[in-house]
Amino acid sequence: MSKPQETLQLLRSRSMSSVLQDEIEQRILSGALQPGERLNENALAAELGVSRGPIREACRGLVESGLLTVIVNRGVFVREVSRKDAIDVYNVRASLMRLAGETLAERISEDQLAVLRDLVERMDTAEADDDFDSFYALNRDFHTRIVDYAENDRLRSISDGLVKELHLYRHRSILQGGGLHVSNREHKQILAALEAGDPARTGAALEDHIKAGMQRFLTATAQDTQNTE
């Protein structure tokens, strides 16, 4: 079954605009739609077999979530994030992850630790295979699990929104400053702190990990600027 047919089948149980918003979001998060790229509403409507109305409604939702932006008289574009935007989001994310780590370290179960260990081991395999796509997906899962396991609904809600924004530029940061190896070494430090049941150490490890990612991002963007001069 083709992707458009699968999408249309979902319309039986969910609103059209909700399904279309998820579809466009996944194209952004997968990299099929790149930052700065214009969204062709006519082409997308034709591909998915729907009218432009639901496409526009879906786009409005993605503008509100920070993934799309509207440029008057030009159209809808995948959002391009400035260095300041990125720094602001990274700093907020670092504080949230510190809170999640401190909370989780006091209550984490053996089953939850087993899941996190498995993710770190699989990231080791992805690193050895130089499989960035798999590593990135596992990396996202690792952080999502930590937030979920902390069982703070407000923290989860805010964090989910930030993660979507981070995705617009975070892939560049992982490849800097030692790449996948350094990133997963930091994951192992977080895991060791959780295994020790140490809230302060876990919170600090998570905050340091996010801020290290920010520094890798700044290095990547600085190099991009130099390459275009």
Backbone hydrogen bonds, N-H to C=O, Kabsch-Sander energy under -0.5 kcal/mol:
donor,donor_aa,acceptor,acceptor_aa,energy
6,E,2,S,-2.2
7,T,3,K,-2.4
8,L,4,P,-2.3
9,Q,5,Q,-1.9
10,L,6,E,-1.2
11,L,7,T,-0.6
11,L,8,L,-1.0
12,R,9,Q,-1.5
13,S,10,L,-1.5
14,R,10,L,-1.3
19,V,15,S,-2.1
20,L,16,M,-2.6
21,Q,17,S,-2.3
22,D,18,S,-2.1
23,E,19,V,-2.2
24,I,20,L,-2.6
25,E,21,Q,-2.5
26,Q,22,D,-2.4
27,R,23,E,-1.6
28,I,24,I,-1.9
29,L,25,E,-2.9
30,S,26,Q,-2.1
31,G,27,R,-0.5
31,G,28,I,-0.9
32,A,27,R,-1.2
33,L,27,R,-2.2
34,Q,32,A,-0.5
36,G,78,V,-2.6
37,E,34,Q,-2.4
39,L,76,V,-3.2
40,N,38,R,-0.7
41,E,39,L,-1.2
44,L,40,N,-2.4
45,A,41,E,-2.5
46,A,42,N,-2.2
47,E,43,A,-2.4
48,L,44,L,-2.2
49,G,45,A,-0.9
50,V,45,A,-2.3
55,I,51,S,-0.8
56,R,52,R,-2.8
57,E,53,G,-2.2
58,A,54,P,-2.4
59,C,55,I,-2.3
60,R,56,R,-2.1
61,G,57,E,-1.6
62,L,58,A,-1.7
63,V,59,C,-2.1
64,E,60,R,-2.0
65,S,61,G,-1.4
66,G,63,V,-0.9
67,L,62,L,-2.0
68,L,62,L,-1.6
69,T,77,F,-2.7
71,I,75,G,-2.9
72,V,70,V,-0.6
74,R,71,I,-2.4
75,G,71,I,-2.5
77,F,69,T,-3.0
78,V,37,E,-2.6
79,R,67,L,-2.6
86,A,82,S,-2.5
87,I,83,R,-2.6
88,D,84,K,-2.7
89,V,85,D,-2.5
90,Y,86,A,-2.9
91,N,87,I,-2.4
92,V,88,D,-2.0
93,R,89,V,-2.8
94,A,90,Y,-2.6
95,S,91,N,-1.7
96,L,92,V,-2.3
97,M,93,R,-2.7
98,R,94,A,-1.9
99,L,95,S,-2.0
100,A,96,L,-2.6
101,G,97,M,-2.6
102,E,98,R,-2.5
103,T,99,L,-2.4
104,L,100,A,-2.7
105,A,101,G,-2.4
106,E,102,E,-0.6
106,E,103,T,-0.7
107,R,104,L,-2.1
108,I,104,L,-2.0
113,L,109,S,-2.3
114,A,110,E,-2.3
115,V,111,D,-1.7
116,L,112,Q,-2.1
117,R,113,L,-2.7
118,D,114,A,-2.2
119,L,115,V,-2.0
120,V,116,L,-2.2
121,E,117,R,-2.5
122,R,118,D,-2.4
123,M,119,L,-2.0
124,D,120,V,-1.9
125,T,121,E,-1.8
126,A,122,R,-2.3
127,E,123,M,-2.5
128,A,124,D,-2.4
129,D,125,T,-2.0
130,D,127,E,-1.3
131,D,126,A,-3.1
132,F,130,D,-1.1
135,F,131,D,-2.2
136,Y,132,F,-3.1
137,A,133,D,-2.0
138,L,134,S,-2.4
139,N,135,F,-2.7
140,R,136,Y,-2.2
141,D,137,A,-2.0
142,F,138,L,-2.6
143,H,139,N,-1.9
144,T,140,R,-2.5
145,R,141,D,-2.7
146,I,142,F,-1.6
147,V,143,H,-2.0
148,D,144,T,-2.8
149,Y,145,R,-3.1
150,A,146,I,-1.2
151,E,147,V,-0.6
151,E,148,D,-1.4
152,N,147,V,-0.6
153,D,151,E,-0.5
156,R,152,N,-2.6
157,S,153,D,-2.3
158,I,154,R,-2.3
159,S,155,L,-2.7
160,D,156,R,-2.5
161,G,157,S,-1.4
162,L,158,I,-1.8
163,V,159,S,-2.6
164,K,160,D,-1.6
165,E,161,G,-1.5
166,L,162,L,-3.0
167,H,163,V,-1.8
168,L,164,K,-0.5
168,L,165,E,-1.4
169,Y,166,L,-2.0
170,R,166,L,-2.8
171,H,167,H,-0.6
172,R,169,Y,-1.1
173,S,169,Y,-0.7
173,S,170,R,-0.7
174,I,170,R,-1.5
175,L,171,H,-0.7
176,Q,173,S,-1.6
179,G,176,Q,-1.0
181,H,178,G,-0.9
182,V,178,G,-0.8
183,S,179,G,-2.0
184,N,180,L,-2.5
185,R,181,H,-2.0
186,E,182,V,-1.9
187,H,183,S,-1.5
188,K,184,N,-2.1
189,Q,185,R,-1.5
190,I,186,E,-1.9
191,L,187,H,-2.7
192,A,188,K,-2.5
193,A,189,Q,-1.8
194,L,190,I,-2.1
195,E,191,L,-2.6
196,A,192,A,-1.6
197,G,194,L,-1.1
198,D,193,A,-2.0
202,T,198,D,-2.5
203,G,199,P,-2.9
204,A,200,A,-2.3
205,A,201,R,-2.3
206,L,202,T,-2.3
207,E,203,G,-2.5
208,D,204,A,-2.7
209,H,205,A,-2.0
210,I,206,L,-2.2
211,K,207,E,-2.3
212,A,208,D,-2.3
213,G,209,H,-1.9
214,M,210,I,-1.9
215,Q,211,K,-2.0
216,R,212,A,-2.1
217,F,213,G,-2.2
218,L,214,M,-2.5
219,T,215,Q,-2.0
220,A,216,R,-2.2
221,T,217,F,-2.7
222,A,218,L,-2.0
223,Q,219,T,-2.0
224,D,220,A,-2.1
225,T,221,T,-2.1
226,Q,222,A,-2.0
227,N,223,Q,-2.3
228,T,224,D,-1.1
229,E,225,T,-0.6
229,E,226,Q,-0.8
